[in-house]
């Protein structure tokens, strides 16, 4: 593993300053944006963890390009940009999986609630039918 890190340092471990600056700014903007959305309660904390980790990961890669080169050698990619695209693809697949799990859970809850509402509506209809019958019985008991 140490040999891979040394090899990563030998092969193109310099990122142009403008690209580094843009990557740092983008990761900081993502981090600040996520924190602001959580503060405004537009994004729940449980969802924000993934985005905060992503922003921090991008920041680490922008600050230390050797890690990206090391990951490129580790997965056998030809270029560091391929590694970034591969990482982005994996990220989107995991995000889609997370949303699918949550959607399945919400669908189950929705069906369960629909059944409960239907049963309650039926019970309410039955109670409404009984009320006039009981009023008729009270009038028949000798009331004018």
C-alpha positions in Angstrom: 0.0 0.0 0.0 2.9 2.3 0.8 4.3 1.6 -2.7 1.0 2.8 -4.2 1.2 6.1 -2.2 4.7 6.6 -3.4 3.7 5.9 -7.0 0.9 8.3 -6.7 3.3 11.0 -5.6 5.6 10.4 -8.6 2.9 10.5 -11.3 1.3 13.9 -11.9 0.7 15.0 -8.3 0.3 18.7 -9.3 -3.1 20.2 -9.9 -3.3 23.6 -11.6 -3.9 26.4 -9.0 -7.1 27.6 -10.7 -8.6 24.1 -10.7 -7.6 23.6 -7.1 -9.2 27.0 -6.1 -12.4 26.1 -8.0 -12.6 22.7 -6.3 -12.0 24.2 -2.9 -14.6 26.9 -3.5 -17.2 24.4 -4.8 -16.7 22.1 -1.8 -17.0 25.0 0.7 -20.1 26.3 -1.1 -21.7 22.9 -0.9 -20.9 22.6 2.7 -22.2 26.1 3.5 -25.3 25.4 1.4 -26.1 22.2 3.2 -25.6 23.8 6.6 -27.9 26.7 5.6 -30.6 24.3 4.4 -30.5 22.5 7.7 -30.6 25.8 9.6 -33.7 26.8 7.6 -35.2 23.3 8.2 -35.5 22.7 4.5 -33.1 19.7 4.8 -33.3 17.2 7.7 -30.1 16.4 9.6 -30.3 12.7 8.7 -30.0 13.6 5.0 -27.4 16.3 5.5 -24.7 13.9 6.8 -24.3 12.4 3.3 -23.9 15.9 1.7 -21.5 17.1 4.4 -19.3 14.0 4.0 -19.3 14.6 0.2 -18.3 18.2 0.5 -15.6 17.3 3.0 -14.4 14.5 0.7 -14.2 16.9 -2.2 -12.3 19.4 0.0 -9.8 16.8 1.0 -9.3 15.7 -2.7 -8.8 19.4 -3.7 -6.3 20.0 -1.0 -4.3 16.7 -1.4 -4.3 15.6 -5.1 -2.1 12.7 -4.2 -5.0 10.9 -2.6 -7.0 11.1 -5.9 -4.0 9.8 -7.8 -3.6 7.0 -5.2 -7.3 6.1 -5.6 -6.9 6.2 -9.4 -4.1 3.6 -9.2 -6.0 1.6 -6.6 -9.1 1.1 -8.8 -7.0 0.8 -12.0 -8.4 3.9 -13.7 -6.4 5.6 -16.4 -6.9 9.2 -15.3 -7.8 10.9 -12.0 -10.8 12.5 -13.8 -12.1 8.9 -14.5 -11.9 8.3 -10.8 -13.9 11.4 -10.1 -16.6 10.4 -12.5 -16.6 6.8 -11.1 -17.0 8.2 -7.6 -19.8 10.5 -8.8 -21.6 7.6 -10.4 -21.3 5.5 -7.2 -22.5 8.5 -5.2 -25.6 8.9 -7.4 -26.4 5.2 -7.3 -26.2 5.1 -3.5 -28.4 8.3 -3.4 -30.9 6.7 -5.7 -30.9 3.5 -3.5 -31.4 5.6 -0.3 -34.4 7.4 -1.9 -35.8 4.1 -3.1 -35.7 2.7 0.4 -37.4 5.8 1.8 -40.0 5.8 -1.0 -40.8 2.1 -0.3 -41.2 2.9 3.4 -43.5 5.9 2.7 -45.6 3.8 0.2 -46.2 1.2 2.9 -47.1 3.8 5.4 -49.5 5.5 3.0 -51.3 2.2 2.2 -51.5 1.5 5.9 -53.0 4.9 6.6 -55.4 4.6 3.7 -56.7 1.3 5.1 -57.1 2.8 8.6 -58.9 5.9 7.3 -61.3 3.6 5.3 -62.1 1.6 8.4 -62.6 4.8 10.5 -64.9 6.2 7.8 -66.9 3.0 7.8 -67.2 3.1 11.6 -68.3 6.7 11.5 -71.0 5.9 8.9 -72.2 3.1 11.1 -72.3 5.4 14.2 -74.3 8.0 12.2 -76.8 5.4 11.1 -77.3 4.3 14.8 -77.8 7.8 16.1 -81.1 8.5 14.3 -82.3 5.0 15.4 -81.6 5.8 19.1 -83.3 9.2 18.8 -86.4 7.5 17.5 -86.3 5.1 20.4 -86.1 8.0 22.9 -89.2 9.6 21.3 -91.1 6.3 21.5 -90.4 6.1 25.2 -93.1 8.7 26.0 -91.6 11.9 25.1 -93.7 14.4 23.2 
